[in-house]
Amino acid sequence: SWVFYDRHWEVVTKRLAQALGSEIHLVTLLYEGAEAESDKQRVRSLAAHTMQIKIQEQGGMFPDVPPARQSLNSLTDLRDKLITALERLNKPFAVDTSALDGEVKIYVALDDRYLEIWVHRKRLFTNTFYIFFFWFLFSGFVLFSVAGLFWRIQIRPIRRLSAAAQAFGKGKELDLRPEGAFEVRQAAEAFVEMRDRLIRQ
């Protein structure tokens, strides 16, 4: 189950990163083509409402993201997948995954400025882990319950056979009907035959 889900997580994260990379590429091209501030605002509004991407235009030097802030999440190589998806930009960019529990920040360099792009983590992570986890617990509980019920059904004839043997040893006779698994029925039938022979003797 872990191998299956690990593979599933990797594929889904890759697809989400590719989709986000395509959206950022599109938004960057639209933003570069917008000359008037009203057109840029329209691109920002469009990205926020349709793609859940927040964009801010910043001036000055392109930010230097330290390697410590580019640390990976322990379960995924999210940053590498996102970088691979953004390579089609053909522009300098940086990915800051230090706030994985909140948002991921992406910097895209333009001519004399750069774009600061914020993406919520739900765009990059799948929530099926919780479904998988509870399904795993629920199925385990069901199988454990079935196994326990089966065990109780199978152990009952053995207990009756033991009680009949103890009663016969004390001079009493309990009604014993062979039931349960094939081997248990064989043992019960052998006991009944032995008891009948001893009574006849």
N, C-alpha and C positions, 0 to 999 in steps of 0.2 A: 504493500500500500504506500509506503514512504517513497519507494523508487518511482511508482506511477505518479504520485502527486508532485514529486520534485520535478519530474519531466514536464508535467502539465503546467506547473508554476513557471518553469523556464520558457516554455513556448508562449504562454499567455503574456508574460512580461515582455517578451520580444515583440509580439504583435502590438501590444499597447505602446511600446516605445517607438515602433515604426510609424504607427498612426499619429502619435504626437509629433514626431519629427517631420512628417509631411505637413501637418497643420502649422507648425512653426515656420517651415519653409514658405508656405503659402502666405501666412501673415507677414513675414518679413518682406516678401516681394511686393505685397499690396502696400505695406507701409513705405517702402522705398519709392514706389510709384506715386504716392500721395504728396503733392506739393503744398497745398493749402492746409492750414491747421484744422479746418473743418473736415477735410478728407481724412486726415490722420485720426481725428476723434471718432470718425465713423468707423475706421478700421479697428480702433481700440474697443469701441462699443460692440462691433460685430464679433470680435474675438472673445469678448467677455461673455456675451449672451449665447453664442452658438457653440463655442469651443471651451468655455470655462478657462480662458487664458487671460491673465492680466498683463498689460504691456505699459511700460513707462520708458520714455525717451530720456536718456541722460547724456550730458556733455562731459567733456574732460577725457582723462586717460582711461583706457580700457582696464577694468579691474583685474587684479591679479589674484586668482583664487588659490590659496595655499593648498598644498597636497593634503594637509590634515583635515581640511574642510571637504575634501573629495573622497572621504572614506566610504567604503561600500557597506551596504546593509548586509548583515550576516547571512541572509537567506538568498540573496540574489546578486547578480552582477549588473544591477540596474544601470549604473553610470556607463559602463562599457556599451551596453545595448543602446542607450540613449545617444552616446557619442557616435556610434556607428550609424544611427538613424539620421543624425544631423550633419553628417559629412557631405551630403549633397548641397548644403548651403554654399559651399566654396567661400566661406567667410570665416574669419577668426571667431571662435565661440568658446565658452567655458560653462561647465555644469557644476553647480554647487548643490550637493545632496546632504549637506550637514543638518538640514531640518526635515528629515524624512518623516518625522511624526506630524509635520504640518504641511509645508509646501517645498517644492523643488524650484530652485532659481536657476535660470539660464540666461547667459549674457551673449548677445550677438553683436559683433562690431559692424558699424556702418562706416561711411567715409570719415567724418569728423566727430562722430558721436557713437553711441551704442544703445542697444535696446536691452532693457531689463525685463525679463519675462518670468512671471510667476505661474506655476502650475500646481494645482492641488494634488496630493499624493494619490487620491482615489482614481486619478487618470492613469496612474502607472502601476497600481497594484490591484490584484484580484481579491475579492472578498470570499471566494469559494472555499478558502481554508477553513472557515468556521463551519460551513455546511459539511465539508469533508470530516472535520473533527467530530461534530455531533452525530453524523451518520455512522462514523466508526464506533463511537461509544454506544449508540443505539443498537446497531447490528451486533456488537459484542455482547450487550446485555440480553438481547433476544436469544442469541445462540447459547449463551451461558444458562439462561432460564430453561431452554429446551433440553440442554444437556443435563441440567439438574433434575428436571422432571423425568427424563429417560432413566437417569441413574436411580431415582426413587422407585420407579416402576420395576426396574430390574432387581433391585436389592430386596424388595418386599418378599418375593418367593424364597430367597435365601434365608431371611429372618424367620419365615414360617417353618422352613425345614429345620432350622436350628432349634426353634421352640418345640417342635414335635419330637426331635431327638432328645432334648432335655426332659420333656414330659415323659417320654417312654422310659428313660433311665430311672425316673422316680415311680414307675409303676402305673402311670397314667397313659391315656391314649387320646391324642388329639386328631381331629379329622384333617387330613392333609391331601389336597388335590394338586397334582403336578401342574405347574404353570410357569410362565416366564420364558427365558431363553431355552434353547434346545438342550444345552448342557445342564441347566438347572432342573429341567423336567426329567432328564435322565437320572440325575442324582436323587430326585424325589421319588421316582418310580423304583429305583434300587432300594431306597430306604423303606418304602412301603412293603416291597417284597420281603426284605430282610425282617421287618417287624412281624409280618404275617407268619413267616417261618418260625420265628422265635416263639410267637404265641402258640402255634401248633405244637411245638416241642414241649 
